[in-house]
Amino acid sequence: MIAGLISGATLLIDGDDTLWENNVYFEEAIEAFLDYLRHSSLSRSQVRATLDEIERLNSRVHGYGAAAFARNLRETYERLAERRVRKDDLDYVLMLGQRILKQDGKLLPGVADTMGYLAGRHRVVPFTQVDRDAQLLRVKRPGIRARFDAAVNLPQ
C-alpha cells in the first residue's frame, strides 16, 4: 500500500495508538480511578459505564485528550462519590488524567523506520481531535517531531 502512494502527497496521520501507545495510559488511569472511588453499590463496569456516558456527552463540548478526560473523571467522581467531595479528592482525580500527558509514549514496532521512509517522500502531518499542544508534545517525545511538517486539528 505504501509503495502505491503518490510522491509528494500530504499524509495525515493520527499519532495516538497509531504511532505510539496511548490508550493503555487512559485504561491505567481508569483502573486507578475505580480503585480510588471504591463505590459500595455500583460495580466497576457500572462506574465505567457512567464515565463512558459522561465522556460521550462532554466530547461535543470539550473534545478529546487528557485534559478533557481529567474533566470527565472529575465529573464522574462528583456524581458518584459516596462521601463529601474534598479538594484533595478532586486534585487526585484530575492528576490521574493529567499524568497521561507526562507519559513518554512508546513507539509501536516499525514506526520509526516507517516515518523515516514516509517523511523522505511526502509531507507528513499529525491530524488529531485532541488539543494541538498536547499532540505536539507527544510527537516530540518519541523523537519523531522532525518528521512532521505541521499539525492539523479537527474542528471541535
C-alpha positions in Angstrom: 0.0 0.0 0.0 2.8 2.5 0.9 4.6 1.8 -2.4 1.4 3.0 -4.3 1.4 6.5 -2.7 1.8 9.5 -5.0 5.2 11.0 -4.5 5.0 14.3 -2.6 1.5 13.7 -1.3 0.4 15.0 2.1 -0.2 12.2 4.6 -2.4 12.9 7.6 -1.6 10.6 10.5 -3.2 10.2 13.9 -0.5 9.7 16.5 -2.3 8.2 19.4 -2.4 4.4 19.2 -1.2 4.6 15.5 2.4 5.7 16.1 2.7 5.2 19.9 0.8 3.6 22.7 -1.6 5.9 24.3 -4.9 4.1 25.2 -3.1 1.9 27.8 -2.4 5.1 29.9 -6.1 6.0 29.8 -7.0 2.5 30.9 -4.5 2.6 33.7 -6.0 5.9 34.9 -9.5 4.5 34.8 -8.4 1.5 36.9 -6.8 3.8 39.4 -9.9 5.9 39.4 -12.1 2.9 40.1 -9.9 1.8 42.9 -10.0 5.3 44.4 -13.8 5.7 44.1 -14.5 2.3 45.6 -18.2 2.6 45.1 -20.1 0.4 47.6 -23.1 -0.5 45.4 -22.1 0.0 41.8 -19.8 -2.5 40.1 -16.7 -1.4 38.3 -18.4 -1.9 35.0 -21.4 0.3 36.1 -19.0 3.1 37.2 -17.2 2.7 33.9 -20.5 3.0 32.0 -21.2 6.2 33.8 -17.7 7.6 32.9 -18.3 6.5 29.3 -21.6 8.3 29.1 -20.1 11.5 30.6 -17.3 11.3 28.1 -19.7 10.8 25.2 -21.8 13.9 26.2 -18.8 16.1 27.0 -16.8 15.2 23.9 -19.1 17.5 21.9 -18.1 20.5 24.1 -14.5 19.6 25.3 -13.3 17.3 22.6 -10.8 14.5 23.4 -7.5 14.1 25.1 -6.0 14.1 28.6 -7.4 17.4 29.7 -11.0 16.5 28.6 -10.5 13.1 30.2 -9.4 14.6 33.5 -12.6 16.8 33.5 -14.7 13.7 32.8 -13.1 11.8 35.7 -13.8 14.8 38.0 -17.4 15.0 36.9 -17.9 11.2 37.3 -16.3 11.4 40.8 -18.5 14.3 41.8 -21.6 12.4 40.6 -20.8 9.1 42.2 -18.7 9.8 45.3 -20.4 8.4 48.4 -18.7 10.9 50.7 -18.2 14.6 50.9 -16.1 15.6 47.9 -12.9 17.3 49.1 -10.4 19.4 47.2 -7.8 16.6 47.8 -10.1 14.1 46.1 -10.6 16.3 43.1 -6.9 17.1 42.9 -6.1 13.3 42.9 -8.7 12.6 40.2 -7.5 15.4 38.0 -3.9 14.2 38.4 -5.0 10.8 37.1 -6.0 12.4 33.8 -3.2 14.9 33.6 -0.4 12.3 34.2 -1.3 10.9 30.8 0.4 13.9 29.2 3.6 13.0 31.0 3.9 9.6 29.5 6.7 9.1 27.1 4.6 7.4 24.5 6.3 4.2 23.5 6.6 4.0 19.7 4.8 1.0 18.2 7.0 -1.5 16.3 8.2 -0.3 13.0 7.1 3.3 13.4 10.5 5.0 13.4 11.5 3.2 10.2 8.2 3.8 8.5 8.1 7.5 9.5 11.7 7.9 8.1 10.6 6.3 4.8 7.4 8.4 4.5 9.0 11.8 5.6 11.6 11.4 2.9 8.9 11.2 0.2 5.8 13.1 1.5 4.6 15.9 3.6 3.6 14.2 6.9 1.1 15.9 9.2 -0.3 14.8 12.5 -4.1 15.1 12.4 -5.9 15.0 15.7 -9.1 15.7 17.7 -7.1 16.4 20.8 -5.5 19.6 22.0 -2.9 20.6 19.4 -0.2 21.5 22.0 -0.8 18.1 23.7 -0.4 16.3 20.4 2.8 18.2 19.5 4.2 17.3 22.9 3.5 13.6 22.2 5.1 13.9 18.8 8.2 15.5 20.2 8.7 12.9 23.0 9.2 9.8 20.8 11.8 11.8 18.8 9.9 11.9 15.5 8.9 15.6 15.6 11.3 16.4 12.8 9.5 14.0 10.5 6.2 16.1 10.7 5.7 19.2 8.6 2.8 20.7 10.6 -0.1 19.9 12.8 -3.8 19.9 11.9 -6.7 19.8 14.4 -10.2 18.7 13.6 -12.7 21.4 14.4 -14.4 20.8 17.8 
